[in-house]
Amino acid sequence: MTIEQAQKEVDNWITTVGVRYFSELTNLGILMEEVGELSRILVRKYGEQSFKESDKGKDLSDEMADVLWVLICLANQTGVDLTKALQENFVKKNLRDADRHKQNEKLK
């Protein structure tokens, strides 16, 4: 699935099953919640914290998909073409950071 297809499929699901989009601010809050859930799993899996009983069985890929879903909702609501935005972001990073990371002593 391409990013463009994902944006179309999320829009189709929202307008048929989900009835309508939540407001942009509500979706921003939901995005923060989903990022928090993703963070919780990553911190416990790769960090020093241990899993709580309520964290067990949570799936990292599902949490990432939840974040992506809400981000796509926000892009759809605000008219952002994520494919184009990501392509432009690569250009920006390639120009700005062409040598930056290679010269970073912390990364060696």
N, C-alpha and C positions, 0 to 999 in steps of 0.2 A: 504494500500500500504506500502510495506517495503521500507527502504532506498535503498536497492539494486534495487528494481523494479523502484523506482523513478529515479535512475541514468540511468537505461536502457531506460526508457520512455523519459526522457529529451534528451538523446543521439539520440534516434529514431526521435524525433520531430526536433531536430537541423539538422540532416542529411537529412531529407526528406522535411520538410517545411521551416526550417530556412536556408537551403542550406549548411552552414558550421558554425563552431564556430567562433566567433570573437576572436581576439588574447587574450592571457592571460592578457596582460596589459590593453587592452580595457575592458575585463570583470571585471578586478579589479576596474577600474574606474566606470563601471556600478554598481558593487556591492556597492561601496561607495555612489553613487547616491541613490540607493534603500534603503540603511541603513539610509541615510539622510531623505528620505521620511517617513520611518517608525518612525524615531525619531521625526519628525515634528508632526505626529499624536499622538504619545504617550505623548509628551510634552504638547500638547493642551488638550488631554483627561484627563491626570492624573496630569499634572503640573499646574502651575499658568497662563500660557499663554492662551488667548482666541483664538477661531477659527477665521481665516480670511475667507472671502467669498470663496476664492479659495480652502480652506481646507475642506469645508463642503461637505459631501457626500463621502469622502474618507473612504475606508474600511480597518480597521486594519488587518484583516485576509488576505486580498488581498496584502497588503504591506508586510506582513510577508512571504507570498508565493513568492512574487517577489524576496525577499532576498534569500530565500531557493533555488529558481530556478537558480539564478546566482551562488550561492555557489556550487550547484550541477554541473553546467557547468564547473567551475574551477576545481572541483574534477575530473571530467571526463577528462578534458584536461591534467591534471597533473598526472593522473594515481593513484589517491587516492581512495581507497575503504572506503567510509564514514562509512559503517557498522563496519568494522574492526577498523577504526580510533576512532569511538565513544566508542566501547567496550574497547579499550586500554586506552582511556581517563578516563573512569570510574575506571579502575584499578589504574591509576595514582592518581586520586583524592581520591580514597578510601585509598590508602597507605599514601599519603601526608597529607590529610586533615581529617584523621580518628577522631582526637580529636580537631583539630584546631578550628572549628566553635563552638563546645560545650564549649570551654574555652574562647571564645570571649565575653567579657563583653558587648560589643556594641550590641550583638544580644540577650541579655537577657531582 
